[in-house]
Amino acid sequence: MLRLTELRKNTGKSMAQAARELNIPYTTYVNYEKGVREPNAEGLVQLARYYRCSVDYLLGNTDVMQFPDDNGQNRLRYAAYSELEGESDEVALEVLRFIQFMKGRGKGEEKQK
């Protein structure tokens, strides 16, 4: 499947771990990732829930990852996180400092009112 490998690697799990946690045979999971076999509708839903994305994202029909259990609130967080992929720890730390600064700035504005 188009995005299955990407999603699994983002979780830091091996194919064996993912298969075990999904309660499916290892060979079935490997075949899904290699595109040798495709899951049925129930399997697609199971994979989408496991990776916290929409079935459309999983299949590559959209580039917007949707989290079905939070009404899309984490979409921006994931987008920001994915932008850090491949960046150094130094860059990630600078982004974290900026986020902390912005959060503090909002609290400061509330106190001034």
PDB file as gemmi writes it, atoms N, CA and C in Angstrom:
CRYST1    1.000    1.000    1.000  90.00  90.00  90.00 P 1                      
ATOM      1  N   MET A   1       0.843  -1.186   0.000  1.00  0.00           N  
ATOM      2  CA  MET A   1       0.000   0.000   0.000  1.00  0.00           C  
ATOM      3  C   MET A   1       0.884   1.243   0.000  1.00  0.00           C  
ATOM      4  N   LEU A   2       0.361   2.261  -0.611  1.00  0.00           N  
ATOM      5  CA  LEU A   2       1.143   3.451  -0.863  1.00  0.00           C  
ATOM      6  C   LEU A   2       1.778   4.063   0.391  1.00  0.00           C  
ATOM      7  N   ARG A   3       1.027   4.251   1.459  1.00  0.00           N  
ATOM      8  CA  ARG A   3       1.551   4.963   2.628  1.00  0.00           C  
ATOM      9  C   ARG A   3       1.807   4.078   3.842  1.00  0.00           C  
ATOM     10  N   LEU A   4       1.570   2.814   3.748  1.00  0.00           N  
ATOM     11  CA  LEU A   4       1.682   1.940   4.907  1.00  0.00           C  
ATOM     12  C   LEU A   4       3.102   1.935   5.476  1.00  0.00           C  
ATOM     13  N   THR A   5       4.098   1.832   4.633  1.00  0.00           N  
ATOM     14  CA  THR A   5       5.488   1.814   5.095  1.00  0.00           C  
ATOM     15  C   THR A   5       5.844   3.126   5.778  1.00  0.00           C  
ATOM     16  N   GLU A   6       5.458   4.241   5.159  1.00  0.00           N  
ATOM     17  CA  GLU A   6       5.735   5.561   5.726  1.00  0.00           C  
ATOM     18  C   GLU A   6       5.115   5.707   7.116  1.00  0.00           C  
ATOM     19  N   LEU A   7       3.860   5.316   7.240  1.00  0.00           N  
ATOM     20  CA  LEU A   7       3.174   5.427   8.521  1.00  0.00           C  
ATOM     21  C   LEU A   7       3.832   4.554   9.586  1.00  0.00           C  
ATOM     22  N   ARG A   8       4.180   3.335   9.205  1.00  0.00           N  
ATOM     23  CA  ARG A   8       4.805   2.434  10.173  1.00  0.00           C  
ATOM     24  C   ARG A   8       6.153   2.979  10.623  1.00  0.00           C  
ATOM     25  N   LYS A   9       6.955   3.456   9.693  1.00  0.00           N  
ATOM     26  CA  LYS A   9       8.276   3.985  10.044  1.00  0.00           C  
ATOM     27  C   LYS A   9       8.160   5.211  10.940  1.00  0.00           C  
ATOM     28  N   ASN A  10       7.119   6.025  10.719  1.00  0.00           N  
ATOM     29  CA  ASN A  10       6.904   7.199  11.578  1.00  0.00           C  
ATOM     30  C   ASN A  10       6.608   6.806  13.018  1.00  0.00           C  
ATOM     31  N   THR A  11       6.076   5.605  13.220  1.00  0.00           N  
ATOM     32  CA  THR A  11       5.809   5.142  14.576  1.00  0.00           C  
ATOM     33  C   THR A  11       7.048   4.482  15.193  1.00  0.00           C  
ATOM     34  N   GLY A  12       8.057   4.207  14.359  1.00  0.00           N  
ATOM     35  CA  GLY A  12       9.268   3.566  14.848  1.00  0.00           C  
ATOM     36  C   GLY A  12       9.108   2.071  15.098  1.00  0.00           C  
ATOM     37  N   LYS A  13       8.099   1.479  14.504  1.00  0.00           N  
ATOM     38  CA  LYS A  13       7.830   0.057  14.739  1.00  0.00           C  
ATOM     39  C   LYS A  13       8.319  -0.782  13.573  1.00  0.00           C  
ATOM     40  N   SER A  14       8.614  -2.018  13.884  1.00  0.00           N  
ATOM     41  CA  SER A  14       8.973  -2.971  12.839  1.00  0.00           C  
ATOM     42  C   SER A  14       7.699  -3.546  12.242  1.00  0.00           C  
ATOM     43  N   MET A  15       7.845  -4.214  11.098  1.00  0.00           N  
ATOM     44  CA  MET A  15       6.684  -4.865  10.496  1.00  0.00           C  
ATOM     45  C   MET A  15       6.132  -5.931  11.439  1.00  0.00           C  
ATOM     46  N   ALA A  16       7.023  -6.636  12.125  1.00  0.00           N  
ATOM     47  CA  ALA A  16       6.584  -7.679  13.058  1.00  0.00           C  
ATOM     48  C   ALA A  16       5.779  -7.078  14.211  1.00  0.00           C  
ATOM     49  N   GLN A  17       6.235  -5.959  14.744  1.00  0.00           N  
ATOM     50  CA  GLN A  17       5.508  -5.301  15.836  1.00  0.00           C  
ATOM     51  C   GLN A  17       4.125  -4.853  15.372  1.00  0.00           C  
ATOM     52  N   ALA A  18       4.070  -4.221  14.208  1.00  0.00           N  
ATOM     53  CA  ALA A  18       2.791  -3.742  13.687  1.00  0.00           C  
ATOM     54  C   ALA A  18       1.833  -4.912  13.475  1.00  0.00           C  
ATOM     55  N   ALA A  19       2.317  -5.986  12.871  1.00  0.00           N  
ATOM     56  CA  ALA A  19       1.469  -7.154  12.623  1.00  0.00           C  
ATOM     57  C   ALA A  19       0.943  -7.725  13.939  1.00  0.00           C  
ATOM     58  N   ARG A  20       1.821  -7.815  14.927  1.00  0.00           N  
ATOM     59  CA  ARG A  20       1.423  -8.357  16.233  1.00  0.00           C  
ATOM     60  C   ARG A  20       0.365  -7.476  16.890  1.00  0.00           C  
ATOM     61  N   GLU A  21       0.572  -6.162  16.867  1.00  0.00           N  
ATOM     62  CA  GLU A  21      -0.376  -5.242  17.494  1.00  0.00           C  
ATOM     63  C   GLU A  21      -1.707  -5.177  16.737  1.00  0.00           C  
ATOM     64  N   LEU A  22      -1.656  -5.421  15.443  1.00  0.00           N  
ATOM     65  CA  LEU A  22      -2.881  -5.455  14.633  1.00  0.00           C  
ATOM     66  C   LEU A  22      -3.558  -6.816  14.689  1.00  0.00           C  
ATOM     67  N   ASN A  23      -2.864  -7.777  15.286  1.00  0.00           N  
ATOM     68  CA  ASN A  23      -3.378  -9.140  15.412  1.00  0.00           C  
ATOM     69  C   ASN A  23      -3.640  -9.785  14.038  1.00  0.00           C  
ATOM     70  N   ILE A  24      -2.663  -9.577  13.144  1.00  0.00           N  
ATOM     71  CA  ILE A  24      -2.724 -10.213  11.827  1.00  0.00           C  
ATOM     72  C   ILE A  24      -1.400 -10.943  11.598  1.00  0.00           C  
ATOM     73  N   PRO A  25      -1.385 -11.955  10.736  1.00  0.00           N  
ATOM     74  CA  PRO A  25      -0.131 -12.657  10.471  1.00  0.00           C  
ATOM     75  C   PRO A  25       0.934 -11.721   9.889  1.00  0.00           C  
ATOM     76  N   TYR A  26       2.172 -11.968  10.280  1.00  0.00           N  
ATOM     77  CA  TYR A  26       3.300 -11.165   9.797  1.00  0.00           C  
ATOM     78  C   TYR A  26       3.351 -11.160   8.269  1.00  0.00           C  
ATOM     79  N   THR A  27       3.181 -12.315   7.665  1.00  0.00           N  
ATOM     80  CA  THR A  27       3.261 -12.400   6.201  1.00  0.00           C  
ATOM     81  C   THR A  27       2.158 -11.573   5.526  1.00  0.00           C  
ATOM     82  N   THR A  28       1.000 -11.516   6.140  1.00  0.00           N  
ATOM     83  CA  THR A  28      -0.085 -10.696   5.596  1.00  0.00           C  
ATOM     84  C   THR A  28       0.311  -9.232   5.622  1.00  0.00           C  
ATOM     85  N   TYR A  29       0.861  -8.790   6.769  1.00  0.00           N  
ATOM     86  CA  TYR A  29       1.265  -7.386   6.883  1.00  0.00           C  
ATOM     87  C   TYR A  29       2.356  -7.051   5.864  1.00  0.00           C  
ATOM     88  N   VAL A  30       3.351  -7.916   5.747  1.00  0.00           N  
ATOM     89  CA  VAL A  30       4.438  -7.696   4.782  1.00  0.00           C  
ATOM     90  C   VAL A  30       3.865  -7.580   3.372  1.00  0.00           C  
ATOM     91  N   ASN A  31       2.937  -8.439   3.043  1.00  0.00           N  
ATOM     92  CA  ASN A  31       2.329  -8.395   1.716  1.00  0.00           C  
ATOM     93  C   ASN A  31       1.523  -7.122   1.489  1.00  0.00           C  
ATOM     94  N   TYR A  32       0.913  -6.580   2.535  1.00  0.00           N  
ATOM     95  CA  TYR A  32       0.221  -5.296   2.422  1.00  0.00           C  
ATOM     96  C   TYR A  32       1.233  -4.200   2.064  1.00  0.00           C  
ATOM     97  N   GLU A  33       2.331  -4.154   2.808  1.00  0.00           N  
ATOM     98  CA  GLU A  33       3.329  -3.112   2.567  1.00  0.00           C  
ATOM     99  C   GLU A  33       3.947  -3.231   1.184  1.00  0.00           C  
ATOM    100  N   LYS A  34       4.182  -4.450   0.736  1.00  0.00           N  
ATOM    101  CA  LYS A  34       4.806  -4.662  -0.580  1.00  0.00           C  
ATOM    102  C   LYS A  34       3.816  -4.522  -1.734  1.00  0.00           C  
ATOM    103  N   GLY A  35       2.538  -4.427  -1.413  1.00  0.00           N  
ATOM    104  CA  GLY A  35       1.532  -4.303  -2.448  1.00  0.00           C  
ATOM    105  C   GLY A  35       1.165  -5.615  -3.121  1.00  0.00           C  
ATOM    106  N   VAL A  36       1.613  -6.730  -2.534  1.00  0.00           N  
ATOM    107  CA  VAL A  36       1.293  -8.052  -3.070  1.00  0.00           C  
ATOM    108  C   VAL A  36      -0.159  -8.406  -2.778  1.00  0.00           C  
ATOM    109  N   ARG A  37      -0.641  -7.929  -1.650  1.00  0.00           N  
ATOM    110  CA  ARG A  37      -2.000  -8.219  -1.201  1.00  0.00           C  
ATOM    111  C   ARG A  37      -2.623  -6.925  -0.694  1.00  0.00           C  
ATOM    112  N   GLU A  38      -3.934  -6.778  -0.880  1.00  0.00           N  
ATOM    113  CA  GLU A  38      -4.626  -5.595  -0.382  1.00  0.00           C  
ATOM    114  C   GLU A  38      -5.645  -5.999   0.673  1.00  0.00           C  
ATOM    115  N   PRO A  39      -5.737  -5.208   1.744  1.00  0.00           N  
ATOM    116  CA  PRO A  39      -6.724  -5.534   2.788  1.00  0.00           C  
ATOM    117  C   PRO A  39      -8.140  -5.287   2.297  1.00  0.00           C  
ATOM    118  N   ASN A  40      -9.080  -6.009   2.884  1.00  0.00           N  
ATOM    119  CA  ASN A  40     -10.488  -5.761   2.577  1.00  0.00           C  
ATOM    120  C   ASN A  40     -10.924  -4.495   3.313  1.00  0.00           C  
ATOM    121  N   ALA A  41     -12.181  -4.128   3.178  1.00  0.00           N  
ATOM    122  CA  ALA A  41     -12.682  -2.889   3.788  1.00  0.00           C  
ATOM    123  C   ALA A  41     -12.463  -2.871   5.298  1.00  0.00           C  
ATOM    124  N   GLU A  42     -12.744  -3.990   5.949  1.00  0.00           N  
ATOM    125  CA  GLU A  42     -12.548  -4.072   7.399  1.00  0.00           C  
ATOM    126  C   GLU A  42     -11.075  -3.896   7.757  1.00  0.00           C  
ATOM    127  N   GLY A  43     -10.206  -4.484   6.965  1.00  0.00           N  
ATOM    128  CA  GLY A  43      -8.763  -4.353   7.191  1.00  0.00           C  
ATOM    129  C   GLY A  43      -8.275  -2.931   6.991  1.00  0.00           C  
ATOM    130  N   LEU A  44      -8.824  -2.235   6.004  1.00  0.00           N  
ATOM    131  CA  LEU A  44      -8.458  -0.835   5.785  1.00  0.00           C  
ATOM    132  C   LEU A  44      -8.831   0.029   6.975  1.00  0.00           C  
ATOM    133  N   VAL A  45     -10.019  -0.200   7.495  1.00  0.00           N  
ATOM    134  CA  VAL A  45     -10.468   0.565   8.666  1.00  0.00           C  
ATOM    135  C   VAL A  45      -9.571   0.261   9.859  1.00  0.00           C  
ATOM    136  N   GLN A  46      -9.221  -1.006  10.044  1.00  0.00           N  
ATOM    137  CA  GLN A  46      -8.347  -1.402  11.145  1.00  0.00           C  
ATOM    138  C   GLN A  46      -6.985  -0.717  11.025  1.00  0.00           C  
ATOM    139  N   LEU A  47      -6.417  -0.698   9.832  1.00  0.00           N  
ATOM    140  CA  LEU A  47      -5.123  -0.046   9.613  1.00  0.00           C  
ATOM    141  C   LEU A  47      -5.214   1.460   9.833  1.00  0.00           C  
ATOM    142  N   ALA A  48      -6.288   2.073   9.341  1.00  0.00           N  
ATOM    143  CA  ALA A  48      -6.458   3.517   9.514  1.00  0.00           C  
ATOM    144  C   ALA A  48      -6.584   3.886  10.991  1.00  0.00           C  
ATOM    145  N   ARG A  49      -7.319   3.095  11.745  1.00  0.00           N  
ATOM    146  CA  ARG A  49      -7.436   3.364  13.191  1.00  0.00           C  
ATOM    147  C   ARG A  49      -6.097   3.175  13.891  1.00  0.00           C  
ATOM    148  N   TYR A  50      -5.397   2.133  13.507  1.00  0.00           N  
ATOM    149  CA  TYR A  50      -4.094   1.841  14.120  1.00  0.00           C  
ATOM    150  C   TYR A  50      -3.118   2.994  13.892  1.00  0.00           C  
ATOM    151  N   TYR A  51      -3.091   3.518  12.664  1.00  0.00           N  
ATOM    152  CA  TYR A  51      -2.158   4.598  12.331  1.00  0.00           C  
ATOM    153  C   TYR A  51      -2.769   5.990  12.507  1.00  0.00           C  
ATOM    154  N   ARG A  52      -4.008   6.035  13.039  1.00  0.00           N  
ATOM    155  CA  ARG A  52      -4.676   7.301  13.338  1.00  0.00           C  
ATOM    156  C   ARG A  52      -4.732   8.219  12.121  1.00  0.00           C  
ATOM    157  N   CYS A  53      -5.228   7.681  11.037  1.00  0.00           N  
ATOM    158  CA  CYS A  53      -5.384   8.460   9.821  1.00  0.00           C  
ATOM    159  C   CYS A  53      -6.668   8.021   9.130  1.00  0.00           C  
ATOM    160  N   SER A  54      -7.035   8.727   8.090  1.00  0.00           N  
ATOM    161  CA  SER A  54      -8.214   8.321   7.330  1.00  0.00           C  
ATOM    162  C   SER A  54      -7.838   7.217   6.348  1.00  0.00           C  
ATOM    163  N   VAL A  55      -8.821   6.473   5.910  1.00  0.00           N  
ATOM    164  CA  VAL A  55      -8.586   5.448   4.894  1.00  0.00           C  
ATOM    165  C   VAL A  55      -8.107   6.120   3.614  1.00  0.00           C  
ATOM    166  N   ASP A  56      -8.660   7.272   3.275  1.00  0.00           N  
ATOM    167  CA  ASP A  56      -8.219   7.987   2.077  1.00  0.00           C  
ATOM    168  C   ASP A  56      -6.739   8.342   2.150  1.00  0.00           C  
ATOM    169  N   TYR A  57      -6.267   8.785   3.315  1.00  0.00           N  
ATOM    170  CA  TYR A  57      -4.843   9.096   3.467  1.00  0.00           C  
ATOM    171  C   TYR A  57      -4.011   7.828   3.308  1.00  0.00           C  
ATOM    172  N   LEU A  58      -4.443   6.771   3.935  1.00  0.00           N  
ATOM    173  CA  LEU A  58      -3.753   5.487   3.861  1.00  0.00           C  
ATOM    174  C   LEU A  58      -3.590   5.033   2.413  1.00  0.00           C  
ATOM    175  N   LEU A  59      -4.624   5.216   1.613  1.00  0.00           N  
ATOM    176  CA  LEU A  59      -4.610   4.786   0.216  1.00  0.00           C  
ATOM    177  C   LEU A  59      -3.935   5.782  -0.729  1.00  0.00           C  
ATOM    178  N   GLY A  60      -3.593   6.963  -0.215  1.00  0.00           N  
ATOM    179  CA  GLY A  60      -2.954   7.968  -1.058  1.00  0.00           C  
ATOM    180  C   GLY A  60      -3.928   8.810  -1.849  1.00  0.00           C  
ATOM    181  N   ASN A  61      -5.207   8.788  -1.473  1.00  0.00           N  
ATOM    182  CA  ASN A  61      -6.212   9.585  -2.175  1.00  0.00           C  
ATOM    183  C   ASN A  61      -6.221  11.044  -1.741  1.00  0.00           C  
ATOM    184  N   THR A  62      -5.574  11.334  -0.604  1.00  0.00           N  
ATOM    185  CA  THR A  62      -5.474  12.707  -0.106  1.00  0.00           C  
ATOM    186  C   THR A  62      -4.137  12.863   0.601  1.00  0.00           C  
ATOM    187  N   ASP A  63      -3.643  14.085   0.651  1.00  0.00           N  
ATOM    188  CA  ASP A  63      -2.401  14.370   1.365  1.00  0.00           C  
ATOM    189  C   ASP A  63      -2.673  14.919   2.755  1.00  0.00           C  
ATOM    190  N   VAL A  64      -3.939  15.025   3.124  1.00  0.00           N  
ATOM    191  CA  VAL A  64      -4.307  15.542   4.440  1.00  0.00           C  
ATOM    192  C   VAL A  64      -4.600  14.372   5.355  1.00  0.00           C  
ATOM    193  N   MET A  65      -3.755  14.240   6.366  1.00  0.00           N  
ATOM    194  CA  MET A  65      -3.953  13.164   7.337  1.00  0.00           C  
ATOM    195  C   MET A  65      -5.048  13.603   8.287  1.00  0.00           C  
ATOM    196  N   GLN A  66      -6.015  12.749   8.521  1.00  0.00           N  
ATOM    197  CA  GLN A  66      -7.120  13.081   9.408  1.00  0.00           C  
ATOM    198  C   GLN A  66      -7.146  12.101  10.558  1.00  0.00           C  
ATOM    199  N   PHE A  67      -7.379  12.607  11.728  1.00  0.00           N  
ATOM    200  CA  PHE A  67      -7.461  11.777  12.911  1.00  0.00           C  
ATOM    201  C   PHE A  67      -8.931  11.623  13.259  1.00  0.00           C  
ATOM    202  N   PRO A  68      -9.504  10.446  13.032  1.00  0.00           N  
ATOM    203  CA  PRO A  68     -10.939  10.285  13.216  1.00  0.00           C  
ATOM    204  C   PRO A  68     -11.443  10.482  14.635  1.00  0.00           C  
ATOM    205  N   ASP A  69     -10.592  10.368  15.632  1.00  0.00           N  
ATOM    206  CA  ASP A  69     -11.076  10.444  17.008  1.00  0.00           C  
ATOM    207  C   ASP A  69     -10.923  11.829  17.638  1.00  0.00           C  
ATOM    208  N   ASP A  70     -10.458  12.805  16.890  1.00  0.00           N  
ATOM    209  CA  ASP A  70     -10.284  14.121  17.500  1.00  0.00           C  
ATOM    210  C   ASP A  70     -10.825  15.266  16.642  1.00  0.00           C  
ATOM    211  N   ASN A  71     -11.684  14.953  15.695  1.00  0.00           N  
ATOM    212  CA  ASN A  71     -12.297  15.960  14.833  1.00  0.00           C  
ATOM    213  C   ASN A  71     -11.271  16.831  14.103  1.00  0.00           C  
ATOM    214  N   GLY A  72     -10.094  16.260  13.794  1.00  0.00           N  
ATOM    215  CA  GLY A  72      -9.084  16.970  13.027  1.00  0.00           C  
ATOM    216  C   GLY A  72      -8.206  17.911  13.816  1.00  0.00           C  
ATOM    217  N   GLN A  73      -8.332  17.938  15.126  1.00  0.00           N  
ATOM    218  CA  GLN A  73      -7.574  18.884  15.933  1.00  0.00           C  
ATOM    219  C   GLN A  73      -6.068  18.635  15.865  1.00  0.00           C  
ATOM    220  N   ASN A  74      -5.665  17.398  15.653  1.00  0.00           N  
ATOM    221  CA  ASN A  74      -4.233  17.103  15.607  1.00  0.00           C  
ATOM    222  C   ASN A  74      -3.637  17.227  14.213  1.00  0.00           C  
ATOM    223  N   ARG A  75      -4.445  17.578  13.225  1.00  0.00           N  
ATOM    224  CA  ARG A  75      -3.956  17.670  11.847  1.00  0.00           C  
ATOM    225  C   ARG A  75      -2.800  18.658  11.735  1.00  0.00           C  
ATOM    226  N   LEU A  76      -2.954  19.837  12.336  1.00  0.00           N  
ATOM    227  CA  LEU A  76      -1.888  20.837  12.276  1.00  0.00           C  
ATOM    228  C   LEU A  76      -0.660  20.394  13.061  1.00  0.00           C  
ATOM    229  N   ARG A  77      -0.887  19.735  14.174  1.00  0.00           N  
ATOM    230  CA  ARG A  77       0.251  19.244  14.956  1.00  0.00           C  
ATOM    231  C   ARG A  77       1.055  18.234  14.152  1.00  0.00           C  
ATOM    232  N   TYR A  78       0.359  17.330  13.461  1.00  0.00           N  
ATOM    233  CA  TYR A  78       1.060  16.344  12.649  1.00  0.00           C  
ATOM    234  C   TYR A  78       1.794  17.019  11.500  1.00  0.00           C  
ATOM    235  N   ALA A  79       1.153  18.011  10.873  1.00  0.00           N  
ATOM    236  CA  ALA A  79       1.794  18.711   9.764  1.00  0.00           C  
ATOM    237  C   ALA A  79       3.079  19.381  10.233  1.00  0.00           C  
ATOM    238  N   ALA A  80       3.029  20.021  11.398  1.00  0.00           N  
ATOM    239  CA  ALA A  80       4.228  20.662  11.946  1.00  0.00           C  
ATOM    240  C   ALA A  80       5.295  19.623  12.267  1.00  0.00           C  
ATOM    241  N   TYR A  81       4.875  18.521  12.865  1.00  0.00           N  
ATOM    242  CA  TYR A  81       5.808  17.449  13.206  1.00  0.00           C  
ATOM    243  C   TYR A  81       6.469  16.880  11.950  1.00  0.00           C  
ATOM    244  N   SER A  82       5.689  16.650  10.911  1.00  0.00           N  
ATOM    245  CA  SER A  82       6.245  16.038   9.703  1.00  0.00           C  
ATOM    246  C   SER A  82       7.223  16.975   9.001  1.00  0.00           C  
ATOM    247  N   GLU A  83       7.066  18.276   9.190  1.00  0.00           N  
ATOM    248  CA  GLU A  83       8.015  19.227   8.613  1.00  0.00           C  
ATOM    249  C   GLU A  83       9.404  19.098   9.247  1.00  0.00           C  
ATOM    250  N   LEU A  84       9.470  18.561  10.451  1.00  0.00           N  
ATOM    251  CA  LEU A  84      10.752  18.405  11.141  1.00  0.00           C  
ATOM    252  C   LEU A  84      11.498  17.140  10.718  1.00  0.00           C  
ATOM    253  N   GLU A  85      10.854  16.287   9.938  1.00  0.00           N  
ATOM    254  CA  GLU A  85      11.488  15.043   9.527  1.00  0.00           C  
ATOM    255  C   GLU A  85      12.789  15.341   8.777  1.00  0.00           C  
ATOM    256  N   GLY A  86      13.863  14.721   9.222  1.00  0.00           N  
ATOM    257  CA  GLY A  86      15.166  14.898   8.591  1.00  0.00           C  
ATOM    258  C   GLY A  86      15.963  16.070   9.138  1.00  0.00           C  
ATOM    259  N   GLU A  87      15.356  16.867   9.980  1.00  0.00           N  
ATOM    260  CA  GLU A  87      16.064  18.012  10.558  1.00  0.00           C  
ATOM    261  C   GLU A  87      16.898  17.562  11.758  1.00  0.00           C  
ATOM    262  N   SER A  88      17.873  18.362  12.096  1.00  0.00           N  
ATOM    263  CA  SER A  88      18.741  18.043  13.227  1.00  0.00           C  
ATOM    264  C   SER A  88      18.003  18.271  14.544  1.00  0.00           C  
ATOM    265  N   ASP A  89      18.558  17.712  15.612  1.00  0.00           N  
ATOM    266  CA  ASP A  89      17.993  17.936  16.937  1.00  0.00           C  
ATOM    267  C   ASP A  89      18.049  19.418  17.294  1.00  0.00           C  
ATOM    268  N   GLU A  90      19.062  20.098  16.815  1.00  0.00           N  
ATOM    269  CA  GLU A  90      19.209  21.522  17.087  1.00  0.00           C  
ATOM    270  C   GLU A  90      18.032  22.316  16.498  1.00  0.00           C  
ATOM    271  N   VAL A  91      17.665  22.006  15.284  1.00  0.00           N  
ATOM    272  CA  VAL A  91      16.527  22.673  14.646  1.00  0.00           C  
ATOM    273  C   VAL A  91      15.241  22.344  15.396  1.00  0.00           C  
ATOM    274  N   ALA A  92      15.047  21.053  15.752  1.00  0.00           N  
ATOM    275  CA  ALA A  92      13.848  20.641  16.485  1.00  0.00           C  
ATOM    276  C   ALA A  92      13.762  21.375  17.820  1.00  0.00           C  
ATOM    277  N   LEU A  93      14.889  21.529  18.504  1.00  0.00           N  
ATOM    278  CA  LEU A  93      14.917  22.230  19.789  1.00  0.00           C  
ATOM    279  C   LEU A  93      14.549  23.704  19.602  1.00  0.00           C  
ATOM    280  N   GLU A  94      15.041  24.318  18.537  1.00  0.00           N  
ATOM    281  CA  GLU A  94      14.709  25.717  18.260  1.00  0.00           C  
ATOM    282  C   GLU A  94      13.215  25.886  18.004  1.00  0.00           C  
ATOM    283  N   VAL A  95      12.618  24.938  17.284  1.00  0.00           N  
ATOM    284  CA  VAL A  95      11.173  24.976  17.036  1.00  0.00           C  
ATOM    285  C   VAL A  95      10.416  24.829  18.353  1.00  0.00           C  
ATOM    286  N   LEU A  96      10.870  23.920  19.203  1.00  0.00           N  
ATOM    287  CA  LEU A  96      10.237  23.731  20.510  1.00  0.00           C  
ATOM    288  C   LEU A  96      10.314  25.008  21.343  1.00  0.00           C  
ATOM    289  N   ARG A  97      11.445  25.668  21.332  1.00  0.00           N  
ATOM    290  CA  ARG A  97      11.589  26.935  22.062  1.00  0.00           C  
ATOM    291  C   ARG A  97      10.621  27.995  21.530  1.00  0.00           C  
ATOM    292  N   PHE A  98      10.456  28.020  20.211  1.00  0.00           N  
ATOM    293  CA  PHE A  98       9.528  28.976  19.607  1.00  0.00           C  
ATOM    294  C   PHE A  98       8.093  28.691  20.048  1.00  0.00           C  
ATOM    295  N   ILE A  99       7.737  27.418  20.070  1.00  0.00           N  
ATOM    296  CA  ILE A  99       6.393  27.033  20.515  1.00  0.00           C  
ATOM    297  C   ILE A  99       6.179  27.458  21.959  1.00  0.00           C  
ATOM    298  N   GLN A 100       7.166  27.221  22.805  1.00  0.00           N  
ATOM    299  CA  GLN A 100       7.069  27.614  24.206  1.00  0.00           C  
ATOM    300  C   GLN A 100       6.948  29.131  24.341  1.00  0.00           C  
ATOM    301  N   PHE A 101       7.706  29.846  23.518  1.00  0.00           N  
ATOM    302  CA  PHE A 101       7.627  31.310  23.510  1.00  0.00           C  
ATOM    303  C   PHE A 101       6.220  31.765  23.135  1.00  0.00           C  
ATOM    304  N   MET A 102       5.668  31.182  22.076  1.00  0.00           N  
ATOM    305  CA  MET A 102       4.335  31.571  21.613  1.00  0.00           C  
ATOM    306  C   MET A 102       3.272  31.251  22.665  1.00  0.00           C  
ATOM    307  N   LYS A 103       3.395  30.114  23.319  1.00  0.00           N  
ATOM    308  CA  LYS A 103       2.441  29.773  24.368  1.00  0.00           C  
ATOM    309  C   LYS A 103       2.521  30.775  25.516  1.00  0.00           C  
ATOM    310  N   GLY A 104       3.719  31.155  25.885  1.00  0.00           N  
ATOM    311  CA  GLY A 104       3.920  32.133  26.958  1.00  0.00           C  
ATOM    312  C   GLY A 104       3.419  33.512  26.576  1.00  0.00           C  
ATOM    313  N   ARG A 105       3.578  33.862  25.308  1.00  0.00           N  
ATOM    314  CA  ARG A 105       3.126  35.164  24.831  1.00  0.00           C  
ATOM    315  C   ARG A 105       1.619  35.290  24.963  1.00  0.00           C  
ATOM    316  N   GLY A 106       0.918  34.232  24.654  1.00  0.00           N  
ATOM    317  CA  GLY A 106      -0.541  34.248  24.778  1.00  0.00           C  
ATOM    318  C   GLY A 106      -0.985  34.436  26.211  1.00  0.00           C  
ATOM    319  N   LYS A 107      -0.279  33.814  27.135  1.00  0.00           N  
ATOM    320  CA  LYS A 107      -0.620  33.952  28.555  1.00  0.00           C  
ATOM    321  C   LYS A 107      -0.330  35.359  29.037  1.00  0.00           C  
ATOM    322  N   GLY A 108       0.745  35.967  28.538  1.00  0.00           N  
ATOM    323  CA  GLY A 108       1.094  37.320  28.914  1.00  0.00           C  
ATOM    324  C   GLY A 108       0.046  38.321  28.470  1.00  0.00           C  
ATOM    325  N   GLU A 109      -0.513  38.107  27.273  1.00  0.00           N  
ATOM    326  CA  GLU A 109      -1.548  39.001  26.743  1.00  0.00           C  
ATOM    327  C   GLU A 109      -2.825  38.914  27.589  1.00  0.00           C  
ATOM    328  N   GLU A 110      -3.129  37.707  28.084  1.00  0.00           N  
ATOM    329  CA  GLU A 110      -4.331  37.537  28.910  1.00  0.00           C  
ATOM    330  C   GLU A 110      -4.176  38.294  30.221  1.00  0.00           C  
ATOM    331  N   LYS A 111      -2.970  38.296  30.789  1.00  0.00           N  
ATOM    332  CA  LYS A 111      -2.726  38.977  32.061  1.00  0.00           C  
ATOM    333  C   LYS A 111      -2.843  40.478  31.909  1.00  0.00           C  
ATOM    334  N   GLN A 112      -2.460  41.011  30.721  1.00  0.00           N  
ATOM    335  CA  GLN A 112      -2.472  42.458  30.506  1.00  0.00           C  
ATOM    336  C   GLN A 112      -3.902  42.984  30.372  1.00  0.00           C  
ATOM    337  N   LYS A 113      -4.853  42.141  29.985  1.00  0.00           N  
ATOM    338  CA  LYS A 113      -6.242  42.600  29.764  1.00  0.00           C  
ATOM    339  C   LYS A 113      -6.954  42.920  31.046  1.00  0.00           C  
TER     340      LYS A 113                                                      
END                                                                             
